[in-house]
């Protein structure tokens, strides 16, 4: 079975993505997870460029990596200078990394117009830097920057650059699609040509500016590359780098290559979430293989099929990458969707076709009003319970009122005071409670008033906290401020998390629906 080596550059190239900032501690934790995944090389950073990366390499000496080799990144020596006097080269040696990745120009235009040195001097910079680091006992990879664009303009010079690195002792020459604009057919042809021109290993490093970084990486491997470089979640400069969480399963599950173990493959989804959390970046629920929606089924025909044959609308078994199948209910749903969701909610799906049809009709009518149950499974569970004969809600609304007062402070034209107050009247087992509460906004005041009315009857509601509140304008009804809005509330009791939904042309009414559903669901769980 053919094999490739994995080279992760999340800690260096990935951290160059707008919005991503990793502390030294974050980088150390990610490095440990990458090692557990089975990554062969982890690029820790550029020790000659900033104090954080220098600190990382010092701290990383205490890591107990069992599989991966830490790699230090830097550039070839400066023009017209001795390599042994180059501060950047010395920083690479001081990092203590066993492997060094050197980046150098491999495009005639880049050398002449950006680096502004003679073409022969650039070749000397590559040879001298690689040879010197090899003499110091380092393994060296050469990142041929702008290789694909340079190869189109002057293939002979680009080949001279990678030959210079190979002849000086580079273990791999890594072909970089630095601008991210090359297409897979051209990557395949170019890598195929390079494989015949050099005797060392070939790597591939793709950016995603044309949205084909993963496809380009796969094409390069099919043409002869044996090292793939990329990042977790595709983080990287501009539009990002090749996403290793897609590259790995594509190589192993689709092409049958030896990449990581089956057990390690099962941790891909976990690593996706872990890295996004440390990077403080939102997770893409639509990310292939590992996203929350990667194996989600919504259409009625699809759900009907996957309940019979799971692979009918799934290209792999989601468990292989640590993910899971999900079924959502919506106006596009069929009776199979409802049956699956009943099972997921811990209810019996063994109900009559007539009742499934009735539930489906209710869902469709409610979604036509602006509700959406895909992300609000607490409200869906209540919808089902309320259709059960004999279901008694734990409380009923009699009425509520929300008042907001805003006034300017006397003598102060810039300062303002505001007051939000909610009055709620609820019936619990026939006993009416009328409460008033203030809040820092109308929704908070309403939430406080509801809880105040219910705590005497249900003390454990004190453990329920609202953790997220989202409002979205729905297209139904009049436009502008008269449009239907949908409110999604996420709550937790410290053990479970659930979401509930409300919809109305009145944002306070929609908020009431979502908030009251949240508390009723909490009581239902007890």
N, C-alpha and C positions, 0 to 999 in steps of 0.2 A: 504494500500500500504506500503510495507517494505521501511525503510529509512536507510540511512547511514550518518555518519558525515564526513565532509571533513577536513583534516588536511594538511595544506600546509607548506612545509619546503624549499621553494625557497630561502628565505632570509638567511638560514643557510646551509643546505645540498646542495642546488642548487648553492650557491656561491662557493662551493668547486670544481666546474667544471673548468678544465683548460681553461683559457681565460676569465672567468667571474670575474668581479670585480665591486661590487656595493658600491657606497658611502652611507653614512647615509641618505642623501636626496633621493637617488634612492630607498632605502629600504622603506622609509616612503611613497613614492608615490606608490610603488607596493603594500604595505600593504593596502592602501586606496582602490586600485582597487580590491584586493582580497576580501575585506569586501563587496564591491558593488556586487561582483559576488555571494556572499552568502556562502563563505568559513566559516566554523565554528571555526577553530583554525588556527592561523597564528604563526608559530614558528619564532620568531624574531632574534634569534641567541644565542650564548653561552656567557653570560655576564661575566663569570669568566675567559674567555680565551683571550680577546683582548679589547683594549679601544674603538674600533669602535662599538662593540656590546653593551658595557656599555652605550655609548653615545646614541645609537639607543633607548634603553629602556627609557632613560631619556626624549628624544625628543618625543617618542611615547606617552607619557602621555598627550600630547596636541592633539592627534588624536581623532576625533569624530567618533569612530567605532560604527556602529549601529547593527552589526550582529556578527562579529567575536570576539573571545577572544585571546589576545596576549599570547603567550606561551614562556617561557624561557627554554633553553636547557642546561643540564649539566650532570655530571657523579655522580655516587654514591660516598660516602665518601671514603677517602683513607684507605688503609689497616692498621689495627692495630692502629687506631686513633679514638678519640671521634668525633661523627658527629657534635656536636655543635661547635667544634673547627676547622672544615674544612672550609677553605677559599672559596672553590668552592661552597659549600652549602650556605654559607653566601651571596655570590654574587647573587645567585638565589633569595634569600629573598630580597636583596636590589634592585633587578630589578623592583620590584613592580608588576610583572606579577601575575595574579590571578591563572594561570595554570603553572605547572612545569613539564617538561618531563625529566625523569632521564634515562640515558643509563647505562646498566650494562651487564656484561658478562653472557651468558646462555649456553656456550659450555665448556665442561670439558677440552678440549685441550686448549682453549683460556685462561681459568682460570689458568691452571697448567703451560703452556709453555710461554704465553705472559704476563699475569698479574702476574704470579709467586707468587700466594698465595694459601693457602690450600682451598679446596673446601668448607669447612664449613665457613671459613672466608668470602668468596665471598657471601654466603647466608646471613651472618650477615650484610655485607655491604649493601645489597639490603634492608633487613628488617629495619635496623636502619635509612637509608636515607629516605625511603618512610614514615615511621612512624613519624620521626622528622618533615618533611615538612607538613604532615597532621596535626600534633599538632600545627603548626604555621598557620593553616587555609588555606593551599594551596590545590588545586585540583592537583592530581598527576597522570601522565601517566608513565608507565615503558616500555622503549624500550629494549626488550630482544635481545641484539646484538648477531649475529651469531646463532640465534635460530635454523634455519632449518638444518644447518650443524651439530650443536651440537646434535640435536634430532636424526639424523641418527646414530651418533656414540654412544650416551648414552642418550636415551630418558628419563630415569628416572631422571637424574640430571637436564636436561633442564626443565623438568616439575617442579622439586623442586624450580628452580630459579623463575619461574613465579608464582608459588604458594606462595613463600615467599613475593613477591611484592603484590599479591592480598590480602593475609592475613594481611599485614601491612596497607592496605587501598588504594592501587592503584585502580583508577577508570577504567583504561584500561591497559591490558598487550598487548604490540604491538610486534608482531612476525616479526623479521627483517631477510630478506634474504640479509645479509650484503655483501656477496661475489657475489651475483647476478647469481648464477649458478643452482638454483633449477628449476625444470620444473613444469608446472601447475598441472599435475596429482599428484605429490608429495606434492605440496602446499595444494591442496584440502584435501588429506588424513590426512596431519598433522594438519591443522586447524580444521578439523572435530574431530580429537582426542582431541585436546586442549579444544574445546568447551564443551566436556564432563568432563574435568578435573578441570576447574576453574569456579567460580561463577561470576566473573567480566566481563566487556566488553572486546572484542578482537579486536585488530587493526592489520593492515598489512602494512609493509614498505619494498618495493622491489627495488632492484637495477637491472640494465638492461644489465648486462654483457653477458647474454645468449640471449638477445633481446626478452625476454618474461616478462618484468616487468609489463606491462599492463595486459597481459593474467594472470599472477600470481595473480595480485590484484583482478581481476574479479573472479578467481577461489576461492580465499580466502573468498570473500563476499558470494559466493554461498555455501561455507562450514560453514558460520556462523560468519565471521568477520563483525563488524558494524562500524568500523572506518577505513578509507583509507587514507594513507599518500602518498604524492607525491609532484611533483614540476611542475611549469609551463614550458612548452616546454621540459620537461624531463631533465632539467639541473641537474647535480649532479656529484659526484666523478666518475672517470674513464669513463664508458659508460653512466652514468646518472642514474636517478631515474625513477620510474613510472610516466608517463606524465599524469597529471590530466586533460589536455585538451582532452585526449582520454578516460580516465577512466570515467569522468563525463557523456559524452553522451552515452558511452557504458552501464553504469548502468541505466541511465534514459530512453534513447530511445530504447535500446535493451532489457533490463530486466524489464522495467516498474517500477523502484524504484523511491522513492521520494528523490531527491537530491537538486536541485535548481529550481527556477521558470522558466517558459518558457521565460520570458523577460530576465532573467539573462543568460539563455542558449544562447540567441541571441548575447551575448557580448563575446563569447569564442574566435572568430577570432580576434576581436579588442584587447583582452588581450594578445593573442599570439604575435601580432605585437608590442604592447606597451612594453611588457617585453623584447622582443628581442632588441628593440631600446635602452632601458635603460641599458641592459646588454652589449650592443655593440657587439652583436653576430649576425651572418647572419641568416636570417629566412630560414627554410627548406621549400621550395615550395612544397615538396612532403609529408609534415606532414599530417597524416589523419585528417579529419574533418576541420582543420583550415588553411592548406597550400594553397598557390595560385593555385596549380595544383590538389587539392583534388577533384575538380569537373570539371576538364578540359577534353574536348573530342577532339580527334584528328583524329581517324580512321573514314573513310567515312561512314561505316556501322553503327557505333555508333552514329554519328551525325544525320544521317538520322532517326535513331530510337528515339533519345531523342527529336527531333523536333516534333515527333508525340506523344510519351508518355515519359515524362521527367524521370520517374522512371525506364525506361527500362535499363538504364546503370548507375543508381545512387541508392545507398543503403538508402539514406535519402534525404529529401529536404534540399539543402545547406543553405537556409534562417534560418533554425532552429538553426544553430550554427553561424549565422552572416556571412556566406560565400556566394558565388555566382557561378553559372554555367558559364563556359567559353568554347568557341569553338575556336580552332586554325586551321589554314590552313597550309598544308604541302603536300609533295608528297604522303602522305597516305590519303589525303582528298578526299571527294566526292563532288558532286554538292551541297549537303545540307550544307556542311561546308561553301562554298562560299556564299550561300544565307543568312546564319546566320551572317556571318561577314559583309555582306552588310548592314544588319539591324543595327548591333552594330555600324557601322560607320556612321549611320544616312542617309544611302542611301536606295533607294527602292530595296527590294528583289523581286519585281514583274517584273522580267525580263525573257526573253525567255530561255528555256532550252538550246538553241543553244549558247546563250551568256554565260550562266553559264558554259557550257562545254568548251567554248573558254578560259574563265578566268582560269578554272581549269587546262587546258593544259599549259597555260602560267606559272602558279605557279609551276607545276611539272617540266617544262623545266628549270625555274630559280633555283629551289632548286637542280636540278641535276648539275647546275653550281656552287653551293656552297652557294646560298642565303638561308635564313631561315626566314619565316615570323611569326613564333609563337610569338616571342618577339618584333617584329618590325611592329606594326600595322600602323604606319605612312607611311612606305614604301608600305604596302599592299593597303592602301587607295589611294596612288598615282598610284599604278599599275592599280587599277580599273579606276581611273579618266582618265588615259592616253589611255585607250581603248574606251573612250567615243568619239563619233563623234563630232568634233569641239573643243575638249579641246586644249587650248593654254597655254603652260607652261609660267610662269612669267619671265623666263630667259633661255637662251640656252648657252651651252659651245661652245666656238670657239676653244680654246686650253688653256693648262696650262703647266707650267714647275716649278719644284722644285729643288733648288740647295742647297747642303749642303757642306760647307767648314770647314775643321778641320785642325788646324795647331798647332805645338808646339811653345810655347813661347821661344824666343831667350834666350839662356843661362839658361833655366829652363827645366830640363829633366822630371820633374813631372807635371808641369802645362801645360794645353792645352786650346786653344780658339776654339770655334765653332760658325758658322754662318749659319742659315737656312733662305732661301729667296724663296718666291713663287711668280711667275708671272702668272696672270690669265687674260684671255680675254673672256668676256661674251657679249652676245647680248641680249638687253632688248628692245622689241618692235622695232627691227631693228636698234637700236643705240648700237654701240660697245663700251665697256669700257675695257681699258687695265690698270690693276693695279698691283702694286708690294707691298709686305709687308714682314716684317721680323717676326720671331717667335722663341720661345725657343725650337722648334722642327719642323720637316717638316709638321706635321699635323696642328700644331698651326699656322704656317706661311700660310698654304693653307686656313685655316679657316679665318684668318685675311684678306687675299687678296680677298676672295669671298665677305665678308661683305663690304669691302672698295668699291668694284665695285657696290654693290647693294644699299647701304644706301641712295644715292641721289634719287633713284627711290622709295625705300620702307623704309622710316625712322623708322618705328616701329620695324624693325629687330634688332634695338639696344637693345630691351628688351629680345631677344632670347639668352639664354646661354646654352653652352654645360655642362651637369652635370656628364656625365659618358662616357667612351670610352673603349671598350673592343675589343681585338683581339683574334681570335681563329684559329688555323690551322685546315683546312678541309682536309679530306682524299683524295679528288679527285686530279688527276694530279700527277706530279712527287713529290717525297718525299723531305724531308729536307727543305732547304731555297727556293726551287722552288715550294713548295706546294701552293695550293689555300688557301688564308686566308679570313676569314669572319670578318668584322668590324661592331660592333653594337654601335651606338651612341644614347645617351639619352639626350634630350634637354627639356628646359622649357622656357615659357615666363612669369613666375611668377604666372600664373593661371592654365595652363594645362601642362602636361608632356607627351612626346611622344618619341618613339624610331624608328630609321631608320637603314637600313642595306645596306652593300655593300660587294661584293665578287670578288676577282681577285687573280691572281698569283702575282700581284704587290700591295703591302700594301698601297702605295700612291693612286693608282687608286681606291682600295676598300674604302679608307678613303674619297676620293672625292665623290664617289657615296653616301655614308652615310651622309656626310656633306651637299651636295647639296639637297638631299632628305629632310633633316631636315629643311632647309630654305624654300624649296618649300612647304612643308607641313604647315609651319608657315604662309606662304602667303595664302595658300588655306583656312586655318581656318579663316582668316580675310575676 
